[in-house]
Amino acid sequence: MSSVKPLVYAVIRFLREQSQMDAYTSDEQESLEVAIQCLETVFKISPEDTHLAVSQTLTEMFTNSVCKNDILPLSNSVPEDVGKADQLKDEGNNHMKEENYTAAVDCYTQAIELDPNNAVYYCN
C-alpha cells in the first residue's frame, strides 16, 4: 500500500485546500474534514508526512493527464452492471458507517470496475 501513499497524500492536500475555500458551507467543509480524517486513518498518513508530497498538485496531475490523453476513456457499462455498482456503493457506505474502511474501499473499487463513468464512486 505504500506505493499509493503519495497519491493519497496529494488527495488529502487537495481536500485541505478545498476546505479552506469560502465556496463551501460549514456542513460541506465538515464533510471535507471527515473525508480527510478517513483517508488519514485508512492509509496511516498525517500532515507531518511531507516526504510523501509530490512536485505537482493533484489538479495539475489531472489536467496534465486529461490534456495528454485528450479525453477520459468511457466504458460501455450495461444497465445490470450500473445497478450492481450502485448496490456496491451503498454497501460501501454502510461499511464506512461501521468504520470498516477496508471493506468500504473494496466495495467502492468493485463499483468503479463495473461503472467507471460514475464520479460518485471515485469520491467515495
C-alpha positions in Angstrom: 0.0 0.0 0.0 3.0 2.3 0.4 3.2 3.0 -3.3 -0.3 4.7 -3.2 0.6 6.9 -0.2 1.9 9.8 -2.3 -1.3 9.7 -4.3 -3.4 9.7 -1.2 -1.3 12.4 0.3 -2.0 14.5 -2.8 -5.7 13.9 -2.4 -5.6 14.9 1.2 -3.7 18.0 0.3 -6.3 18.9 -2.3 -9.2 18.3 0.1 -7.5 20.5 2.7 -7.1 23.3 0.2 -10.7 22.9 -0.8 -11.9 23.0 2.8 -10.2 26.4 3.3 -12.2 28.0 0.4 -15.2 30.2 1.1 -17.1 28.4 -1.6 -18.4 25.7 0.8 -21.0 25.8 3.5 -19.9 24.8 7.0 -21.6 21.4 6.6 -19.7 20.8 3.3 -16.4 21.9 5.0 -17.1 19.5 7.8 -17.7 16.7 5.2 -14.3 17.5 3.6 -12.7 17.2 7.1 -14.3 13.9 7.7 -13.1 12.7 4.3 -9.6 13.8 5.2 -9.7 12.1 8.5 -10.9 8.8 6.9 -8.1 8.9 4.4 -5.5 9.6 7.0 -6.8 6.8 9.2 -7.0 4.2 6.4 -3.7 5.0 4.9 -1.9 5.9 8.1 -0.9 9.3 6.8 -0.5 12.5 8.8 0.2 16.1 7.9 3.8 15.7 9.0 4.4 13.1 6.3 5.7 15.8 3.9 8.1 13.3 2.4 5.1 11.9 0.6 4.5 15.2 -1.2 5.0 15.2 -5.0 6.0 18.2 -7.1 2.6 18.6 -8.8 -0.7 19.3 -7.2 -3.5 16.8 -7.8 -5.2 19.3 -10.0 -2.0 19.7 -12.1 -1.6 16.0 -12.4 -5.2 15.6 -13.5 -5.1 18.4 -16.0 -1.8 17.1 -17.5 -3.2 13.6 -17.8 -6.5 14.8 -19.4 -4.7 17.1 -21.8 -2.2 14.4 -22.7 -5.0 11.9 -23.4 -7.4 14.5 -24.8 -10.4 12.8 -23.2 -11.1 10.4 -20.4 -12.0 7.0 -21.7 -15.6 6.0 -21.3 -16.8 2.4 -20.9 -20.0 0.9 -22.2 -21.4 -0.2 -18.8 -24.5 -2.4 -19.2 -27.6 -1.5 -17.0 -27.1 -4.6 -14.9 -23.6 -3.5 -14.0 -24.7 0.0 -13.3 -27.3 -1.3 -10.8 -24.8 -3.7 -9.2 -22.3 -0.9 -8.9 -24.9 1.3 -7.1 -25.6 -1.6 -4.7 -21.9 -1.9 -4.0 -21.6 1.8 -3.3 -24.5 1.5 -0.8 -22.7 -1.4 0.8 -19.5 0.6 1.0 -21.4 3.5 2.6 -22.7 1.0 5.3 -19.2 -0.2 5.9 -18.0 3.4 6.3 -20.6 3.9 9.0 -19.3 0.8 10.8 -15.7 2.2 10.4 -14.9 -0.9 8.3 -12.8 1.1 5.9 -11.1 -1.8 4.1 -14.4 -3.4 3.2 -15.7 0.0 2.1 -12.8 0.6 -0.2 -13.3 -2.9 -1.6 -16.9 -2.2 -2.4 -16.2 1.2 -4.0 -13.4 -0.3 -6.0 -15.7 -3.0 -7.4 -18.3 -0.4 -8.1 -15.7 1.6 -10.2 -14.8 -1.5 -12.1 -18.5 -2.1 -13.0 -19.2 1.5 -13.8 -16.1 3.7 -14.2 -18.1 6.6 -15.5 -19.8 7.4 -12.2 -17.8 10.1 -10.5 -19.5 9.4 -7.1 -17.7 6.1 -6.8 -14.4 7.8 -7.1 -15.4 10.4 -4.5 -16.4 7.7 -2.0 
